[in-house]
């Protein structure tokens, strides 16, 4: 396992920021991104902060901006393609009843639903699309997306930093 991570551990900080930012943005922006390892990515970044390779504030800024960017792409995809998303292969797999329930939850709870969705793996890829297709106002969505990204990225980066403290002594 160590040999798999070694190239990234030895890479310049700029490369790590760019690669990790792309992974975080792609998870939400692209439907197949649902399988990307963003938790592992942020934990590793936190570890690299503890190791001194990365700076916490830069890592947090990169992750928050990437998460918000991915959310914006997904929101507008839901807004523009909403009805088509429901009839797509993924939409049929989710089912009309579940899709209706998800839209009802986002419509009812708005910002808290988007914040909670960001913190749940797999769900974070779908919630922005549901918010867009369900008609959540863009202003409310942006506020919730930024708040959620700050909390999510902060907690996961700090978790990686704590793991770094434990392993590095």
C-alpha positions in Angstrom: 0.0 0.0 0.0 2.8 2.4 0.8 4.2 2.0 -2.7 0.9 3.1 -4.2 0.8 6.3 -2.2 4.5 7.1 -2.5 4.3 9.1 -5.8 1.6 11.3 -4.3 3.4 11.6 -1.0 6.6 12.8 -2.8 4.8 15.0 -5.4 5.1 18.8 -5.2 2.3 20.4 -3.2 0.8 22.1 -6.3 0.4 18.7 -8.0 -1.3 17.3 -4.9 -3.7 20.3 -4.7 -4.6 20.0 -8.4 -5.2 16.2 -8.4 -7.2 16.3 -5.2 -9.2 19.3 -6.3 -10.1 17.5 -9.6 -11.2 14.4 -7.7 -13.4 16.4 -5.3 -15.0 18.4 -8.1 -15.6 15.4 -10.4 -17.3 13.4 -7.7 -20.3 15.7 -7.7 -20.1 17.2 -11.2 -20.1 13.8 -13.0 -22.6 11.1 -12.2 -19.9 8.3 -12.5 -18.0 10.4 -10.0 -20.1 8.6 -7.3 -17.3 6.0 -7.1 -14.4 8.5 -6.6 -12.6 8.2 -3.2 -13.1 11.7 -1.9 -13.1 10.7 1.7 -9.7 9.0 1.2 -8.5 12.0 -0.8 -9.4 14.5 2.0 -8.0 12.3 4.7 -4.8 11.9 2.8 -4.6 15.7 2.3 -5.1 16.1 6.0 -2.2 13.7 6.6 0.0 15.6 4.2 -0.9 18.8 6.1 0.3 17.2 9.3 3.4 15.9 7.5 4.2 19.5 6.4 3.7 18.9 2.6 0.5 20.9 2.4 -0.9 24.0 4.1 -4.2 23.5 5.9 -5.8 26.8 4.7 -4.8 26.2 1.1 -6.0 22.5 1.3 -9.3 23.7 2.8 -9.7 26.4 0.1 -9.0 24.0 -2.7 -11.4 21.4 -1.4 -14.2 23.8 -0.7 -13.9 25.5 -4.1 -13.8 22.1 -5.8 -16.8 20.8 -3.9 -18.8 24.0 -4.7 -17.8 23.9 -8.3 -18.9 20.3 -8.6 -22.2 21.2 -6.9 -22.9 24.0 -9.3 -22.4 21.8 -12.3 -24.7 19.2 -10.9 -27.3 21.8 -9.8 -27.6 23.2 -13.3 -27.6 19.8 -14.8 -30.7 19.0 -12.6 -32.2 22.4 -13.4 -31.8 21.9 -17.2 -32.2 18.2 -17.5 -34.5 17.5 -14.5 -37.3 15.6 -16.3 -34.8 13.7 -18.5 -32.8 12.7 -15.4 -35.9 11.0 -14.0 -36.3 8.9 -17.1 -32.6 8.2 -17.5 -31.1 4.8 -16.6 -30.1 6.1 -13.2 -33.5 7.8 -12.7 -35.3 4.6 -13.5 -33.0 2.7 -11.2 -33.8 5.1 -8.3 -37.5 4.8 -9.1 -40.2 7.5 -9.4 -41.3 7.0 -5.7 -37.9 7.6 -4.3 -37.2 10.4 -6.7 -40.4 12.1 -5.5 -39.5 11.6 -1.9 -36.0 13.0 -2.4 -37.5 16.1 -4.1 -40.0 16.5 -1.3 -37.3 16.3 1.3 -35.1 18.9 -0.5 -38.2 21.1 -1.1 -39.3 20.9 2.6 -35.9 21.2 4.3 -33.9 23.1 1.6 -30.6 24.2 3.0 -30.3 21.5 5.8 -31.1 18.8 3.2 -28.3 20.0 1.0 -25.9 20.2 3.9 -26.8 16.7 5.1 -26.5 15.4 1.5 -23.0 16.7 1.2 -22.0 14.6 4.3 -23.3 11.3 2.9 -21.2 9.4 0.4 -23.1 8.6 -2.8 -25.9 11.0 -1.8 -23.7 14.0 -2.3 -23.6 13.2 -6.1 -27.4 13.2 -6.4 -28.6 15.9 -4.0 -27.5 18.9 -6.2 -29.3 17.4 -9.2 -32.4 16.8 -7.2 -32.2 20.4 -5.8 -32.0 21.7 -9.4 -34.7 19.6 -10.8 -36.9 20.1 -7.7 -36.8 23.9 -8.1 -34.8 24.9 -5.0 -33.8 28.5 -5.6 -30.3 29.0 -6.8 -29.5 31.5 -4.0 -30.6 29.0 -1.3 -28.6 26.3 -3.1 -25.4 28.3 -3.3 -25.6 29.2 0.4 -26.2 25.6 1.4 -23.5 24.3 -0.9 -20.8 26.6 0.5 -21.8 25.9 4.1 -21.8 22.2 3.5 -18.5 22.2 1.7 -16.8 24.1 4.5 -18.1 21.7 7.1 -17.5 18.6 5.1 -14.0 19.5 3.9 -13.0 20.9 7.3 -14.0 17.8 9.2 -12.4 15.4 6.8 -9.1 17.3 6.5 -8.9 17.6 10.3 -9.6 13.9 10.5 -6.7 13.2 8.3 -4.5 15.6 10.3 -5.4 13.8 13.5 -4.6 10.5 11.9 -1.2 12.0 10.9 -0.6 13.0 14.5 -1.3 9.5 15.7 0.9 7.8 13.1 3.7 10.2 13.0 3.9 10.4 16.8 
